[in-house]
Amino acid sequence: MKKNIGFISTRFSGTDGVTLEASKWAQVLKDMGHACYWFAGQLDKDPASSMLVPEAFFQDEKNIWINARILGHKRRDHTVTDTIQDVKNRLKKHIREFVQRFNIDLIIPQNALTIPMHVPLGMAVTEVIAETQIPTIAHHHDFYWERTRFSVNAVNDYLRMAFPPNLPGMEHVVINSAAQEELALRTGCSSIIIPNILDFENPPRVSSSTRPAIRTELGFEKDDIVFLQPTRIVQRKGIEHALNLVRELGNPHFKLLISHEAGDEGYEYAEWLKREAKDMGVDLRLLTTSMRDPWNDNHVKKPARSLLDIYPCADFVTYPSLYEGFGNAFLEAVYFHKPVLINRYATFVRDIEPKGFDLIAMDGFLTEKTVDQVRSVLQSPPRIERMVRHNFEVAAKHYSYAVLRRWLNTLMVNFFGFESG
């Protein structure tokens, strides 16, 4: 039985992890016979199936004003409370309109009830759910208690209310086992773990002309070895380790490419990386054009390039993150058959490493042994081929669309008493 599914977040645009994962969920739900609709403050979805409300964007002027007065402070002025309530009430009206316009049967808040980048939006979604009892799958990517920037705040009452709420008729989905335990401990909410996924049932198809054409377009020479850092430019991604790796390898043909722009958490780190690269003598390239979501199949105007174009250009992927809720870029590198250097962040050690991937790993700092391992792998195409084939097979078993499809069928049965296609 077809259901109308409403995705809600502050943003469904670009290539951040929440946007990418929401697009994959939507793709699986559509394959199961459902229709998907979108509500956010920034959108690159088809207007015919979406509702754009700029005030819901976390970088909306009023929300920036609110965050400046609630983050890093323990006390809030009554004018801040009044503003939060005003914005919340306006957003509630928009959400109710969204539900009515598209006859929504089930909503999936994507991180909107998880990390308080937009407090009024989370409160609005919570109150709509409480008032309507609409079936809800709250998809949580990274909780506020996992980020130091939210540790001192003036809205603990609102965080306990809505980030996330404990309401009847709501299913909680987390992406790692530590989050599942902390959620239960802090809120009493039970949850299921659905890891990030990719369409391993359909391997990527890359034409023989794509790689050289895009490498030339990006300014690389034929003999260059491209190290791809496929992440946003934020400090917790540990990009300085990738710089150190390229420097230590000491080959002028080794170049580092960062695939995403800076912006969500400021530009200071990006500027620091540029200075460090210059001092180290590392050829650092930053993509200056915005990237589109490759799993967004809506026919709307998009940037010309997606991650599907960038990965084939790489010879090696660096992923030295200090913290990740799961690790989209890791899965993408495996999907595109690339050898990977990974920092053993907590979720990787607990949830991913036991699956048996063949990777080059570091433990918080780059050693000479690790550099030698990278050099050795790059000099051995047969070794690379064995690594990437093995990793693809492991990922296909644990992180394919089939895994998500099984869980969504289970949730649909819980809500509606039937199994989807």
Secondary structure, DSSP 8 states (H G I E B T S, - for coil): ---EEEEE-S-B-TT-HHHHHHHHHHHHHHHTT-EEEEEESSB-S-GGGEEE-GGGSTTSHHHHHHHHHHBT-S---HHHHHHHHHHHHHHHHHHHHHHHHTT-SEEEEBSTTTSTTSHHHHHHHHHHHHHH---EEEE-S--GGG-GGGSSBS-HHHHHHHSS---TTEEEEESSHHHHHHHHHHH----EE----B-TTS-----TTHHHHHHHHTT--TT-EEEEE-S-S-GGG-HHHHHHHHHHHT-TTEEEEE-S--BTTBSHHHHHHHHHHHHHT-EEEE--S--B-TT----S---S-BHHHHGGG-SEEEE--S--SS-HHHHHHHHTT--EEEE--HHIIIIIGGG----EEESSS--HHHHHHHHHHHT-HHHHHHHHHHHHHHHHHHSBHHHHHHHHHHHHHHHHSS---
